[in-house]
Amino acid sequence: MTGSETIHACCVVVGEAGLLIRGASGAGKSSFAREILFHGGRAGRFCRLVSDDRTRLEARHGRLLAFAVAPIAGCIEIRGVGIVRQSFEPAAVVRLVADLSDDPPRHPEEQDGQVRLCGVMVPRVHMRTRAFSTDIALARLSGVCDTVVTL
């Protein structure tokens, strides 16, 4: 995909890094997003929802940006409870993509560690549906920032 596109995905921001969560309907994207928000927050990290269910992606200046979609901005689905409003950020720079699937590769090939979205290459991890590896995602996002340094 290139340019701009709205996809079926969730996005959270941890510190300065966006985590885009993709997967089939019922794969647990919203639940995984809630786990990241809960555990990242308990660890003292800034964590906010960006989007749930639908996420608009756009390439800008070589970065992949994720945006909340207006009609559902600030809403997240909790299975068995319904749609719940919560604090959110309107956008994030995506630094990691988590692809949820029933049968992720046991030993992914090196090229599977990245994915091109809107023309931007982003690191990717494969995770088993509903078997959240929150610690892995948070560790991969640690130390990721978008700081401009002038020498």
Backbone torsions as a table, in degrees:
resi	resn	phi	psi	omega
1	MET	NA	144.8	177.8
2	THR	-133.2	161.5	178.7
3	GLY	78.4	-113.7	-176.9
4	SER	-137.5	142.9	-179.2
5	GLU	-158.3	146.8	173.7
6	THR	-102.8	128.1	-176.3
7	ILE	-125.3	165.6	176.0
8	HIS	-83.7	99.5	-176.6
9	ALA	-166.6	164.9	173.4
10	CYS	-112.0	158.4	174.6
11	CYS	-144.7	137.1	172.7
12	VAL	-127.6	157.9	174.8
13	VAL	-116.5	133.4	178.0
14	VAL	-124.5	114.2	-172.5
15	GLY	65.6	-118.0	177.7
16	GLU	-108.6	8.4	-172.6
17	ALA	-112.7	129.4	176.3
18	GLY	-87.5	139.1	174.6
19	LEU	-114.6	115.8	177.5
20	LEU	-95.3	125.0	-177.0
21	ILE	-112.1	116.5	-179.2
22	ARG	-115.5	156.8	177.2
23	GLY	165.3	168.0	179.7
24	ALA	-66.4	163.3	176.0
25	SER	-57.8	132.3	-179.1
26	GLY	83.4	4.1	-178.6
27	ALA	-74.2	-15.6	179.8
28	GLY	101.8	23.8	-178.8
29	LYS	-60.1	-48.0	-179.3
30	SER	-65.3	-40.7	179.2
31	SER	-64.6	-41.2	178.1
32	PHE	-64.8	-41.7	177.6
33	ALA	-59.6	-43.9	179.3
34	ARG	-63.9	-38.7	177.2
35	GLU	-63.0	-43.0	178.2
36	ILE	-61.7	-46.3	-180.0
37	LEU	-61.2	-43.6	-178.4
38	PHE	-66.2	-54.3	-175.4
39	HIS	-71.2	-38.3	176.3
40	GLY	-63.8	-41.9	177.6
41	GLY	-64.4	-40.4	178.3
42	ARG	-64.7	-28.1	178.9
43	ALA	-84.1	3.5	177.4
44	GLY	85.2	13.0	-179.6
45	ARG	-93.9	149.2	174.1
46	PHE	-69.2	123.2	-179.7
47	CYS	-139.4	132.0	177.2
48	ARG	-146.6	150.0	170.1
49	LEU	-69.1	140.5	169.1
50	VAL	-105.1	-51.6	-177.3
51	SER	-154.7	153.9	175.1
52	ASP	-132.8	137.7	176.5
53	ASP	78.2	-53.7	178.0
54	ARG	-128.3	136.7	-179.0
55	THR	-134.9	131.7	175.7
56	ARG	-92.5	126.8	179.2
57	LEU	-107.8	144.3	179.3
58	GLU	-152.1	138.4	175.7
59	ALA	-90.9	129.3	176.1
60	ARG	-141.3	122.7	176.1
61	HIS	52.7	41.3	177.0
62	GLY	78.9	7.0	179.2
63	ARG	-116.2	151.3	175.3
64	LEU	-97.1	120.8	178.7
65	LEU	-106.5	141.4	175.3
66	ALA	-114.7	135.3	-177.8
67	PHE	-125.1	147.2	170.7
68	ALA	-68.3	146.7	177.0
69	VAL	-94.8	125.3	-169.0
70	ALA	-45.2	-50.6	-174.1
71	PRO	-64.0	-24.7	-176.5
72	ILE	-120.3	14.7	179.2
73	ALA	-60.4	132.8	179.1
74	GLY	81.4	10.6	179.5
75	CYS	-117.9	142.5	174.9
76	ILE	-138.4	142.6	179.4
77	GLU	-86.8	132.9	172.6
78	ILE	-117.4	110.9	-176.3
79	ARG	-56.9	129.5	-178.9
80	GLY	89.6	-13.1	178.5
81	VAL	-113.2	-46.1	-178.7
82	GLY	121.4	-156.5	-179.1
83	ILE	-88.5	129.1	-177.1
84	VAL	-123.1	137.0	175.5
85	ARG	-85.5	144.0	175.4
86	GLN	-156.6	170.4	179.0
87	SER	-59.4	144.6	179.2
88	PHE	-150.7	161.1	172.6
89	GLU	-104.6	141.2	-177.5
90	PRO	-72.9	-18.6	-177.6
91	ALA	-160.0	161.2	176.1
92	ALA	-152.7	152.9	171.1
93	VAL	-84.8	119.8	-177.4
94	VAL	-76.2	121.6	179.6
95	ARG	-112.6	-12.1	179.9
96	LEU	-154.9	139.5	174.4
97	VAL	-112.7	128.9	174.2
98	ALA	-109.1	116.0	177.8
99	ASP	-99.1	116.8	179.0
100	LEU	-92.7	131.7	177.0
101	SER	-151.8	161.1	-179.3
102	ASP	-67.6	-31.3	-175.4
103	ASP	-137.0	73.0	179.5
104	PRO	-67.9	154.0	179.0
105	PRO	-61.2	135.9	-179.5
106	ARG	-66.4	-42.3	177.8
107	HIS	-130.4	87.3	-177.5
108	PRO	-60.5	146.8	174.1
109	GLU	-68.3	157.1	-177.9
110	GLU	-56.2	-41.1	-178.9
111	GLN	-67.6	-18.3	177.4
112	ASP	-76.0	-9.0	-179.4
113	GLY	-80.0	0.5	177.3
114	GLN	-141.2	156.1	177.0
115	VAL	-141.2	144.1	178.4
116	ARG	-98.3	119.9	177.6
117	LEU	-125.9	127.8	-177.9
118	CYS	53.2	31.0	179.0
119	GLY	83.4	2.8	-178.2
120	VAL	-110.6	130.6	176.3
121	MET	-81.0	130.4	-178.2
122	VAL	-132.3	139.3	175.3
123	PRO	-59.6	146.5	-177.4
124	ARG	-136.6	144.4	170.6
125	VAL	-123.7	146.4	175.5
126	HIS	-101.8	132.6	-179.9
127	MET	-134.0	150.2	179.4
128	ARG	-73.2	137.0	176.8
129	THR	-53.0	131.9	176.3
130	ARG	60.5	9.4	175.2
131	ALA	-116.4	74.1	-168.5
132	PHE	-66.7	135.2	177.6
133	SER	-112.9	62.8	-176.4
134	THR	-55.7	-41.8	-178.9
135	ASP	-61.6	-37.7	179.9
136	ILE	-67.0	-46.8	-179.4
137	ALA	-62.8	-45.5	179.5
138	LEU	-64.0	-38.8	178.2
139	ALA	-64.8	-40.2	179.6
140	ARG	-66.5	-27.9	-179.8
141	LEU	-87.1	-11.0	-177.6
142	SER	-64.2	134.5	175.5
143	GLY	77.2	0.7	179.1
144	VAL	-83.7	125.5	178.1
145	CYS	-146.1	173.8	-175.6
146	ASP	-123.7	41.7	-174.5
147	THR	-80.9	136.4	174.9
148	VAL	-92.4	127.4	-179.6
149	VAL	-114.6	130.1	177.0
150	THR	-109.3	124.6	179.4
151	LEU	-103.0	NA	NA
